[in-house]
Amino acid sequence: MSIFKMKKLDVKHYLGIYLTRKQMQEDGITNPSIAIKTFTLNFVSKLSKMPLDEEIIIEGNAFIDSKGNIIATRPSEENE
């Protein structure tokens, strides 16, 4: 398994992306699995409570804060 690490992306970046995805799901523009819809709702909720400049790192399917805490884990496509 390879680990993909992205640095210098913050809460503001991901909150913008996932708010758009959430709206698209609510509007019926996209229709992902229940697992992805649940992930999107929970992730937006968690990000909304964090400082916008907090760095987020992606390792595999996990979104991790600058202190090494897992914020959320995206369901794998195999489980969708």
Backbone as ProteinMPNN parsed JSONL, in Angstrom:
{"seq_chain_A": "MSIFKMKKLDVKHYLGIYLTRKQMQEDGITNPSIAIKTFTLNFVSKLSKMPLDEEIIIEGNAFIDSKGNIIATRPSEENE", "coords_chain_A": {"N_chain_A": [[0.842, -1.181, 0.0], [0.621, 2.129, -0.901], [1.438, 5.318, 0.443], [-0.022, 8.384, 0.157], [0.878, 11.588, 0.527], [-0.137, 14.809, 1.138], [0.754, 18.103, 1.513], [0.392, 21.324, 3.123], [-2.205, 22.032, 2.58], [-5.251, 23.291, 3.724], [-7.899, 23.574, 6.244], [-9.751, 25.43, 5.215], [-9.473, 25.027, 2.435], [-10.345, 22.293, 2.069], [-12.89, 22.435, 3.26], [-14.267, 24.162, 1.544], [-14.328, 22.571, -0.798], [-15.738, 20.253, 0.103], [-18.136, 21.349, 1.055], [-19.253, 22.136, -1.341], [-19.516, 19.615, -2.574], [-21.333, 18.449, -0.78], [-23.59, 20.099, -1.166], [-24.113, 19.533, -3.87], [-24.814, 16.848, -3.647], [-27.122, 17.064, -2.049], [-28.744, 18.481, -3.82], [-29.161, 16.619, -5.735], [-27.512, 16.416, -7.9], [-25.251, 14.863, -7.859], [-24.99, 11.431, -6.904], [-23.762, 9.699, -4.761], [-22.737, 6.733, -2.895], [-24.413, 5.722, 0.174], [-22.538, 5.59, 2.224], [-20.568, 7.417, 1.402], [-22.08, 9.766, 1.316], [-22.707, 10.026, 4.035], [-20.129, 10.259, 5.082], [-19.402, 12.723, 3.895], [-21.216, 14.553, 5.088], [-20.474, 14.301, 7.837], [-17.753, 15.007, 7.732], [-17.811, 17.677, 6.797], [-19.149, 18.802, 8.959], [-17.254, 18.444, 11.041], [-15.03, 19.864, 9.993], [-16.093, 22.432, 9.925], [-15.896, 23.283, 12.515], [-13.275, 23.712, 12.995], [-10.173, 25.661, 12.994], [-9.712, 27.743, 10.153], [-7.185, 27.912, 9.007], [-5.838, 25.654, 9.759], [-3.667, 23.039, 9.041], [-4.175, 20.263, 6.878], [-3.484, 16.916, 6.336], [-3.306, 14.275, 4.019], [-3.335, 10.835, 4.334], [-3.375, 7.89, 2.846], [-6.674, 6.96, 3.038], [-7.266, 8.675, 5.041], [-7.864, 11.786, 6.646], [-5.876, 14.024, 8.25], [-5.056, 16.073, 11.042], [-2.759, 18.791, 11.898], [-1.61, 17.974, 14.231], [-1.531, 15.31, 14.135], [-3.855, 13.924, 14.572], [-6.592, 11.941, 13.536], [-9.029, 13.239, 11.521], [-11.103, 12.428, 9.87], [-12.018, 9.471, 8.048], [-12.134, 8.537, 4.79], [-14.505, 6.471, 3.211], [-13.479, 3.465, 1.613], [-13.464, 2.792, -1.914], [-14.107, 0.196, -2.445], [-15.884, -0.448, -0.486], [-18.154, 0.929, -1.068]], "CA_chain_A": [[0.0, 0.0, 0.0], [1.387, 3.366, -0.943], [0.868, 6.422, 1.213], [0.02, 9.64, -0.577], [0.88, 12.658, 1.505], [-0.267, 16.134, 0.564], [0.974, 19.091, 2.576], [0.081, 22.736, 2.929], [-3.616, 22.261, 2.277], [-5.834, 23.573, 5.024], [-9.334, 23.383, 6.466], [-10.477, 26.277, 4.27], [-9.43, 24.34, 1.139], [-11.218, 21.112, 2.063], [-14.258, 22.833, 3.588], [-14.848, 24.647, 0.295], [-14.586, 21.422, -1.681], [-16.759, 19.347, 0.623], [-19.42, 22.055, 1.081], [-19.767, 22.032, -2.708], [-19.954, 18.23, -2.774], [-22.546, 18.258, 0.024], [-24.689, 20.776, -1.859], [-24.412, 18.768, -5.084], [-25.525, 15.638, -3.211], [-28.461, 17.483, -1.614], [-29.491, 18.916, -5.001], [-29.353, 15.482, -6.627], [-26.598, 16.494, -9.041], [-24.477, 13.631, -7.708], [-25.676, 10.454, -6.061], [-22.825, 8.678, -4.297], [-23.256, 5.749, -1.942], [-24.792, 6.211, 1.511], [-21.303, 5.744, 2.998], [-19.926, 8.673, 0.983], [-22.947, 10.865, 1.77], [-22.514, 10.132, 5.487], [-18.784, 10.807, 5.261], [-19.416, 14.137, 3.51], [-21.911, 15.302, 6.153], [-19.662, 14.294, 9.058], [-16.512, 15.727, 7.477], [-18.156, 19.104, 6.77], [-19.464, 19.186, 10.334], [-15.995, 18.534, 11.786], [-14.215, 20.959, 9.455], [-16.744, 23.696, 10.274], [-15.544, 23.618, 13.896], [-11.822, 23.845, 13.08], [-9.613, 26.907, 12.44], [-9.584, 27.639, 8.697], [-5.792, 27.803, 8.586], [-5.276, 24.384, 10.243], [-3.195, 22.184, 7.947], [-4.714, 18.908, 6.788], [-2.629, 15.997, 5.583], [-3.992, 13.039, 3.619], [-2.54, 9.609, 4.317], [-4.333, 6.866, 2.43], [-8.036, 7.505, 3.036], [-7.441, 9.45, 6.267], [-7.582, 13.215, 6.713], [-5.201, 14.156, 9.538], [-4.712, 17.458, 11.369], [-1.327, 19.05, 12.069], [-1.145, 17.319, 15.453], [-1.522, 13.865, 13.906], [-5.163, 13.34, 14.893], [-7.433, 11.642, 12.382], [-10.271, 14.018, 11.489], [-12.093, 11.553, 9.242], [-11.49, 8.498, 7.094], [-13.048, 8.381, 3.654], [-14.76, 5.061, 2.895], [-12.8, 3.016, 0.393], [-14.39, 2.533, -3.018], [-14.518, -1.2, -2.349], [-16.988, -0.54, 0.478], [-19.267, 1.808, -1.456]], "C_chain_A": [[0.883, 1.239, 0.0], [0.659, 4.444, -0.148], [1.078, 7.695, 0.41], [-0.108, 10.755, 0.436], [0.836, 14.003, 0.796], [-0.104, 17.143, 1.693], [0.537, 20.476, 2.129], [-1.317, 22.982, 2.382], [-4.315, 22.357, 3.62], [-7.342, 23.327, 5.062], [-10.138, 24.198, 5.455], [-10.566, 25.607, 2.898], [-10.436, 23.192, 1.092], [-12.669, 21.452, 2.398], [-14.956, 23.356, 2.337], [-15.225, 23.515, -0.644], [-15.763, 20.598, -1.177], [-18.105, 20.031, 0.854], [-20.068, 21.998, -0.305], [-20.283, 20.622, -2.974], [-21.251, 17.945, -2.022], [-23.75, 18.884, -0.667], [-25.098, 20.019, -3.12], [-25.18, 17.487, -4.75], [-26.953, 15.988, -2.812], [-29.339, 17.889, -2.795], [-29.746, 17.777, -5.99], [-28.478, 15.516, -7.872], [-25.684, 15.279, -9.047], [-25.239, 12.707, -6.775], [-24.71, 9.348, -5.647], [-23.495, 7.714, -3.319], [-23.63, 6.418, -0.62], [-23.536, 6.46, 2.348], [-20.608, 7.063, 2.664], [-20.763, 9.869, 1.42], [-22.763, 11.104, 3.268], [-21.147, 10.728, 5.795], [-18.781, 12.312, 4.994], [-20.066, 14.985, 4.598], [-21.055, 15.417, 7.407], [-18.386, 15.112, 8.896], [-16.761, 17.235, 7.468], [-18.447, 19.601, 8.182], [-18.183, 19.372, 11.155], [-15.142, 19.707, 11.307], [-14.774, 22.318, 9.853], [-16.363, 24.182, 11.664], [-14.048, 23.861, 14.075], [-11.358, 25.207, 12.558], [-9.36, 26.738, 10.937], [-8.151, 27.467, 8.217], [-5.098, 26.537, 9.098], [-4.896, 23.513, 9.053], [-3.84, 20.807, 8.031], [-3.807, 18.102, 5.874], [-3.467, 14.767, 5.239], [-2.984, 11.9, 3.635], [-3.508, 8.469, 4.02], [-5.703, 7.493, 2.307], [-8.302, 8.411, 4.237], [-7.057, 10.913, 6.079], [-7.081, 13.474, 8.129], [-4.859, 15.62, 9.789], [-3.215, 17.584, 11.638], [-0.745, 18.411, 13.325], [-1.124, 15.801, 15.319], [-2.823, 13.168, 14.242], [-5.962, 13.088, 13.619], [-8.735, 12.424, 12.517], [-11.389, 13.127, 10.967], [-11.373, 10.586, 8.308], [-12.537, 8.282, 6.018], [-13.26, 6.896, 3.392], [-14.021, 4.668, 1.613], [-13.839, 2.688, -0.662], [-14.888, 1.107, -2.997], [-15.741, -1.36, -1.458], [-18.193, 0.287, 0.088], [-20.441, 1.025, -1.962]], "O_chain_A": [[1.79, 1.364, 0.823], [-0.57, 4.47, -0.08], [2.199, 8.038, 0.035], [-1.119, 10.845, 1.133], [1.681, 14.295, -0.051], [-0.77, 17.033, 2.723], [0.343, 20.752, 0.945], [-1.579, 24.027, 1.786], [-4.014, 21.6, 4.542], [-7.963, 22.937, 4.073], [-11.114, 23.695, 4.898], [-11.625, 25.622, 2.27], [-11.272, 23.125, 0.192], [-13.585, 20.818, 1.873], [-16.118, 23.027, 2.096], [-16.315, 23.507, -1.216], [-16.677, 20.281, -1.938], [-19.132, 19.353, 0.851], [-21.282, 21.832, -0.424], [-21.365, 20.452, -3.536], [-22.154, 17.291, -2.544], [-24.813, 18.267, -0.746], [-26.286, 19.88, -3.407], [-26.087, 17.091, -5.482], [-27.893, 15.289, -3.192], [-30.549, 17.665, -2.771], [-30.468, 17.956, -6.971], [-28.681, 14.729, -8.796], [-25.377, 14.729, -10.105], [-26.038, 13.158, -5.954], [-24.814, 8.212, -6.109], [-24.665, 7.869, -2.971], [-23.211, 7.541, -0.339], [-23.476, 7.434, 3.099], [-20.114, 7.747, 3.561], [-20.212, 10.882, 1.851], [-22.675, 12.248, 3.714], [-21.018, 11.594, 6.66], [-18.224, 13.084, 5.775], [-19.525, 16.021, 4.984], [-20.923, 16.5, 7.976], [-17.982, 15.828, 9.813], [-15.998, 17.989, 8.072], [-18.034, 20.699, 8.554], [-18.051, 20.356, 11.883], [-14.597, 20.455, 12.118], [-14.012, 23.255, 10.092], [-16.493, 25.37, 11.961], [-13.597, 24.178, 15.176], [-12.062, 25.84, 11.771], [-8.851, 25.704, 10.505], [-7.923, 26.932, 7.132], [-3.896, 26.368, 8.893], [-5.712, 23.28, 8.161], [-4.026, 20.259, 9.117], [-3.421, 18.547, 4.793], [-4.24, 14.279, 6.064], [-1.917, 11.989, 3.028], [-4.354, 8.129, 4.846], [-5.884, 8.452, 1.557], [-9.429, 8.866, 4.435], [-6.056, 11.232, 5.437], [-7.779, 13.18, 9.099], [-4.428, 16.329, 8.879], [-2.489, 16.59, 11.608], [0.474, 18.317, 13.469], [-0.753, 15.089, 16.252], [-2.891, 11.94, 14.201], [-5.998, 13.935, 12.727], [-9.453, 12.286, 13.507], [-12.479, 13.074, 11.538], [-10.266, 10.855, 7.843], [-13.672, 7.896, 6.297], [-12.293, 6.136, 3.354], [-13.951, 5.441, 0.658], [-14.974, 2.344, -0.333], [-15.984, 0.83, -3.484], [-16.538, -2.281, -1.64], [-19.166, 0.346, 0.839], [-21.461, 1.609, -2.33]]}, "name": "protein", "num_of_chains": 1, "seq": "MSIFKMKKLDVKHYLGIYLTRKQMQEDGITNPSIAIKTFTLNFVSKLSKMPLDEEIIIEGNAFIDSKGNIIATRPSEENE"}
